[in-house]
Amino acid sequence: MKSLIIFRRINPNYKVYHHDISHSKYLNLSARLKFCTYVKPLPILQQKFSANHSRMSFKYKSNEANQKRFTVLGRFNDQTNRNNIENIMQIITNTATFSENSSIDRKQSLSLTSYQPKSYIANVKPKYFLYGVGAEGNIKWSKKGETQLSYYLHDGKTDEVVVDGQITDIEESLQIEQPSEYHSFEIKVRPNDLGHTYEVLIPQHLCFAVSGIKDAIRSKYDDYMAKIDNKWLSKTARFQLDYLLPAYVDETLIVKSWSNPDRNEVKSLIMRGEQCLSSFTINFDPQREFTPGRFDPDLDIISLDSFHVKFNSPHLFYFSDRFKQSDVSKLLYVFLERFEASLRLGVFDFNVLASKYSGTLMIVANTGVINPALYDLPPNTMIRQSMRMTSIGKSSCILTFEFYDILTEQLVLSYDNVCIFMKNGKLETFPEAYKKKMLEEVPTRVSDEGVMLLFKKVPENHYTYKVKTRSSDVDYNNHIGYAGIFGFCLDTASSAISSNSSCYKYNFGKDFNPRCIRQKSVSFFREIHLDSEVAIKTWQAEDKNSLFFSVEKGSKCVCQVEFVVDI
């Protein structure tokens, strides 16, 4: 064994028209489109609906030895519908590091204004993996000098500790174990992996490592990994990330992974050539049981019926991008995760569709409008999400999502989503009894034009950016969802600009800041899975301020995307 020593303004004229797609000439749904995993319904839960906002305020106590603040435990579900450990890293790095987009005072954090070598250690109790979407918690921490910190994640209802750990210095004499045999996994750094220092975010090092480990498990690299699967991540008892050196955009990194069966341990190194950037160790408890299925959502419901749901969503804006503003791709992931959870509570009578008619609703197109104020919201902003059915046709409907800043009542984000009714993998018309009930509250607009293409062909003057999908791109429906595709498009625009491509007429500067996006539209045609080679082609329209993206897998178009920008 060798060792390596490492020292809107919102445009009122922009509308979405609902076309029923029973006779769509663009989508061969039965053959091509299996866009999302069916969602198992839950009975409508007994909720205490209240108009008061008892969870609206920021829970914080000023105490030099023991600070306390609100956080969210139930989010970032993985393919097994369990909280993933990335959420732990997001919470503790947001606690430990100071940034301009943080509500934590510099004196109360470790003030890591640039990334420094640190060990991030977490001891994970079984309960952490038993939370439904939206579950609340608190984090308490205490500093040890100016460079170290201990923390505890508490259940928001029982105050039980579900995760504890430390952030500590790394000794200069640290020896990184280098195996003679290992599984190798390649990762190319994307713009969206970066923080405001233009170095790869520390939680992304964990994501890189887990993506490499999951690939080793799928390939059954050794006898130990042949016996386990992705469900074992919910048996995580401890993990440690040793962050050593930064990584940068467009670099190709290698994740080396191997197992130590005697310690129920899998290790990985993230390498740039012969240079180790970080090491990751994860320990499993084989005695922990994995219970299949999804846990009940724990949303702060304000009102819910068959046609409409409102609930409060706290602390979504802790995810900041390299421009020190809200990371919209991560926000979309959490928004959609909560949409899926609300369906399981019975809104839109989804439970009736699923249980009585064995069908599901599937988003195949949407158009969103962004208020620029979204990017300036502080991390502790409470958002109210509103979801309602605004149109229904023969086999499709429009679900409208709206997101309001509770304090100002300002609409900061809205989406019109075209959903279709699928049964046994095929497009079906809505059952008459279901449609009759929905028409009591919902207007109908019926057309046979189908889902409209955003563009007819890709022009010669375009830029192509290639992506290989990773495990961290895959959502709780076990495919690359809308949030992931949106991130790919942002990466493509950034790469086109930094490459001085002539595909855009506008001068965006040296990088693409999504702050300029006012509207975005997506039409889905196919699905993207893990380990897919995807090419994203982009260009600017000749006669308007639209950027187009053609997301392709092989010779097939997966989806079309349009950004309407304001420069």
N, C-alpha and C positions, 0 to 999 in steps of 0.2 A: 504494500500500500504506500503510494507516494504522498508527500505533503507539499503544499504550496503555501509559503508564508506570505501573508498579505498585509502589508502595512497599508303701439301703432297709433304712430297714430293708426287706428284700425280703419281700413278702407271699406266704407259701407257699400261700395259698388261691386265688391268682389264677392261672388255668391257661389254656392255649390248647388248644382241641380241634381235631383235624384232621378235616375233612370233605372227602372226595373230591368234586371239583366236575365230574365227568363230565356231570352232568345239571343244572348250575346254572341256575336260572331267573333269576338276577340278571345274569349275564355273557353277552352275545352275543359270544363271543370271536372267532369267525371274522370278524365284521363290524367289531367295535369295538376289539378289544384287540390291538395290536401293540406291547407295552409296552417291549421293549428290543431293541436291535440284536443280532443273533446274534454269538456270540463264537467266533472261530476257535480250534480247539484246538491245543495243542502236545503233542508226546509227553512222557511223564513224564520230567522232566529228571534227569540224574545228580546227585543231591544228596548231600552228606556230612552225614548226620543225626548230631547230637551232642546230648547232654543238657547239655553245659557251656554256659555263657552268656558266651562270650568277648566278645560285643558288648553286654553288659549295662551295663557301666560307662560313666560319663560321661567322654568324652575331653576333658581340659582341662589346660592348662599355665599356670601363673601366671607371667606375664612382662609387664612394663609395656609393652614395645615390641611384643610379638607374642603375643597371646592366641590360643588354638586351642580349638575345641570341635566336638562332633559335630553333624551336621545330616543331613537327608534330601533327596537330589536327585530321587529317583524318586517323585513324587506330583503330584497335581493335573493329571492328563492331560486334554487338551482333546478336542474332537470329532475331531481328527486322530490321537488316541492318542499325543500327544507332551506332554512336560512343558510347562506354560505358564509365561509369564514372571511371573505373579503369585507363583509360589513363590519366585522370586529376591527380590521385594520383601518377602515375608513373612520370609525369612531375614535380610535386611540390616536391616530395621526392628526386628526382634526383637533384633538385635545392637546396634543404635545406640541404642535407647531403653530406659530403665529403667522397670520397673513392678513392682508388688508380686508379680505372678505370674511374675517372671523369675528365672532361676537365675544371671543375670549380675550381678555386684556393680556398684553405682552408679559406683564409681571406674573400672570397666573399660568403661563405655559412655559415650555422649555425654550421658546424663542429660537427655534431652528430656522433662521432666516435663509440659510442655504443648507442643503442636505449634508449631514455629517454621518460618519460611521456610527451605527447604533444597532443594538439587539432589541427586537420587538418580540416579547414572550407572552403567550396567552395560555392559561389553563382553562379548559372549556368543560363546563358541567353538561350532563345530558340534557338538561332543561332548555339550554340555548337553542337546540334543534327542534323544540316542541312548540314554537310560537307561530301563530297565524299572522297573515299580513296585517300590518298596522299596530302590532303590540307595542306597548310603551315601556320604557325603562329609564334608568338614571345612571350616570357615571359619576363616581367619586374618585378623586385622586389626590395624591400628596407628593410634593416635590422632595427629592433628596439632593440637597445642594442645588447647583445650577444646571446640571446635565443629566439627572436621572429622575425617574418618576415611577410610582406604583399606582395602579388603578384597579377599580372594581366596577363591573357592570351589574346593576341591580334590577330585578323584576320590578316593574312600575307599580304593581298591586301588592305584592307580598314583601318587597324589599329584600328578597332572597338574592344572594350573589350567584350569578350564572356564569360569569367569566371574571377571572382576576389575572393580573400579570404585571410585568415591569417593562420599562424602557431603560436600557442601561448602556453605558459606554462599552465599546469594544476595545479590548487590550491590543496594543500594537503587536504583541507577540502571538496573536491568535493564529493557530494553524488550521487551515481548511483541509478537511479530508478529501483526498483525490482518489477515487476508485480506479482500479485497473480495468474493470468492465462496467459498462453503464448503458442505459438507453439514451439515445440522442434525439432531441426535438428542436427544430429550428423555428425561431421567431424573428420577424422583421418588425422593428419599432415603427409605429405609426404616429402621426402628429397628435392624435387624440390620447395617446399614452402619456403626454407631457404635462408637467405642471407649469406654474408661472416662471420658474427658473429655466424653462426649456430643457429640463432634465426629466427622465421618466419618473412619474409619481411613485412613491414608496409602495403604496398598495398594489400598483401594477407589477412590481417585482414579485409579490405574492401570486398575482394572477398568472404571470408567466410560469412560475414554478408549478402551480397547480395544473395549468394546461399541459406542461410536460409530463407531470405525474399521471394525469388522466390518460394521456396518450400511451404511456408505458403500461398502464393497467389494461387498456383496450387491446394492446398488442400482446398481453400476457408475457411480458418481458422475462420474468423469472418465475420460479415456483410459487413464491409468496404472492406476487401480483396476479398470478393465474387463479388464486383462490379468492381474490377480493374483487369488488366492483365499485362503481361510483357511490353506491349507498354507504360505503365505508367512510366517506367524508363526514357523514352524520355520526360516526363513532370516534371522531377526533377528540382526544383527551388533552392534547397539548400541541402547540406549534411554536416554532421559533424562526424568525426571519433575521438574519444578520446582513444588514445593509452596509456595503463597503464602498462602492464606487458608482458614479452615475452612468446612465446610458442615454443615448441621444437618438434623435429621429433618423430613420432610414438605416440604422445599424442592424446588422444581422447577428443575432445572439443564438447561442446553443444552450439548451437546458439539458444537463446531464442528470439522470435519475437512476436510483438503485435502492434496494431494500436491505434492511437489517432485521431478518425475521425474528431473531431472539429477543429483540426489543420492540417488536410490532411497530416498526419504524420505516418510513420511506424518506429518503433524503434527495435533495437536488442542488445543483450548482447552476447559476446563470453566468455563462462565460462569454467574453469577447476575445476571441483568439485564445491566448494562454492566460488572460487576465480574468480573475474571478470578481464579478460585480456584486454578487450576493449569494448567500447560501440559505437553504430552507430545509427545516426538519419538521416532520409531522408524525406524531405518535397516536396510535389507535388503541381503543379498548374493545377487543373482540367480544367481550361479554355484553356490551350494550346491544339492545334489540332495536331493530328498525321496523317501525309500524308503517305499512303502506298507506297511501291516501293523502289527503290534504287536510290541514287543520282549519278549524273555523276562523274566519277573518275576525279581527279585533279592531274594527274601524269605529271612529268617533261619529256615529250616525246622527244626523239632525232630523232627517225625514226619509221615509222609504215607502213606496207603493209599487204597483205594477208598471207605472209609467215614468217614474222619476225617483232619483236618489240624490241626497245631499249629505256630504260628510266633510269633516275637517281633516286636513292633512298637515301635520306639524313637521317642521325642520327638514324640508326637502332641499333647502338651498345651501346645505353644507358641502355640496358637490360643486367645486369651482374648477373652471378650466384654466388653460394657460394664460388667458387674458384677465384673470382675477374676477371672473363673473360667473353666473350660474352656468353649470354644465348641462345644456339642454338635452343631450343624448342620454345622460343618466337620469334626468328628470322624467323623460319620456318613458324610460324603463319602469320607474316607480309608479308613474301615473297609470300605465297600462296594467301593471301588476294589481293595482287597486281596482281598476275597472273589472278585471277578471274576477276579483274577490267579490265585488258588489253583485255581479251576475249570480254568484252562488248564494247570495242572500235572497234572491227571488225577484229582483227588479226586472222589468220587461217580461215577467212570467217565464223567465228562462228555465226555471226548474220544471215548469209544465212542459215546455218544448222538449226538454231532455228526458224526463221520466215517462211522459205519456206518449210522446211522438218519436222518441229516440233520435232527436235532432239537435243541432247546435247552431249558434250564430257565429259567423266568421267575417272579420274585417277584410275587405278586398280593395278598398280605396278610401282615401281620406284627404281632406284639405284643412289645413290649420292656419290660423292668423295669430301672429305674435305681437303683443304690445312691447315696444322697446323698454318700457318700465320693468319688464320681467327681469332684465339683466342687472338691475340696480337694487333688487330686493335684498335685504339683509338676511343672514343665515337663519335667524330664528323666526322668520315670517311664517305666520299661520295662513294656509291656503284653504279655501272652501272649494271643494269639487262638486260640480253639479252635472248630472248625467240624465238625459231624457230622450225619449223617442220622438222625433219631429216629423217623420214621414214613414209611410209603409206602402209597399206595392204588392205585386203578386208573390214574389219570392225574395224580396229584399226590402231593407228598411234603412233609415238614416238615424243614427244615434249621435246626439250632439253633446260634446263634453265642454264644460266651461270651468275656468279656474279664476277665482277671485282672491285678491288680497283682502282679508277680513277687516283689517283696520281702516282701509280706505274705500272698500267696496269696489275697487277698480278691477275691471276685467283684464287679466294679463295674458291669457292664452285661451283659445277656443278651437275646437275641432269638430268637423262634420264627418262622420265615418259611415261609409256605405257597407252594410253587412248583408250577407246572404244566408239563407236557411239551407243547411246541409243535413242530409240524412244518409247514413251508410256510405259516405264518401261522394254522394251525388247531390247536385242542385235539385231542390224540391220547391214546390209552391207552399206557402204557409197554409196550415190547416184552417178551414173556414171558421171554426169556432174560435181559434186564436185570433185570427184577423178581425173577426167581428168585435171581439172585446177590445182590441187595440184601437179600432176605429171609433170607439166611444170618446177617445181623447186625442187621437192622432189623425191629422189630415192625411190624405193620400194623393200621390202624384204618380201616375202610371205611364210608362213609356217603354217602347221596345228597342230603343237605340243602343242599349248596352253600356258597359263601362267605356268611357271615351279614352282613347289614347292621348297622352300628353304631347306626343310628337310622332311623326310618321317614320322618320329615318334619322340616322346619325350622319351629320355632315362630315365632309372630308377633314375640315379643320377642327379637330377635337383632341383632347388629351386623355390618355388611358393610364389608370392607376390600378395595380393588381394587388389583391388581398388573398391571403389564405386564412380561412376562418379558424378561430381558436375556441377552446372550451369556454373561455370567459365571454365569448360573443353569444353563446347559446343561452336562450332564456328558459323560463319555467315550462314552456310548451315544447322544449327540445328541438328548437330550430332558431334560426337567426330572425328575430322579430323586427318590427318597425324601428325601434330604438337603435338596434345594431346597424340597420341599413342607413339610417340617418347619420350615424357616426361615420360609416364608410364614405358617404357623400361629402361630409365635412373634411375628411382626410384627403379625398380626391381633389377638392377645391384648393386646399392648402398646398398639396404637392404640385398642382398645376401652376400656382402663383410662384412658389419658390423655384420652380424650374423655368420661369420666364416664358411659359407657353403663350402662344398667340391666340389661344382658344377663347380668351375673354377680352372684351373691348375695354372694360373698365379697369382703372388702376386701383387695385385693392391693397397696394403697398407690398410688404414683404411676406404677409401671411393672410389667411382668410379668417376674419373675425365674424362668427355667426351673428353678431349683434346687428348686422345690416339686413338680416332676413326678416321680411315682413309677413310673407305668406309662403306656405309650402304645401305641395300636393304630391300624392303617391298613388300609383295604380299598380296593384300586385297581379302577377300572372303565374308565378311558380314559387317554390319553396327553396330555401337554402339551408343546408345542414352543416354539421361539423366537418372539418377537413375538406372543405370545398375550395377550389380555386376560382376566384371571382374577379372579373375585370369590370371596372367602372369607367365609363367614357363620359366626358363632360365638355360642354361648350356653352357659349352665350348666344341667345337668340339675336337675329339681325335687327329686328324692329322693336324690341322691347327689353325691359330690364329683368329678364328671366335667365337663370342658369339652369340647364337641363343635365340630367344624369341618366344614363342607360346602364343598369346593373345587369351584367350578363354572366352566365355560367356556360362555358363552351360556346355553342352557336345559338343558344336560347336566351331570350330576354327574360330575366326574373321579375324586374319591376322597372317602372319609369318614375323619375322624381323631378319636380320643378321647384326651384327657389325663386321667389320674387324678391328682389333686393332693392334697397334704397341707399344709394351712394351719394 
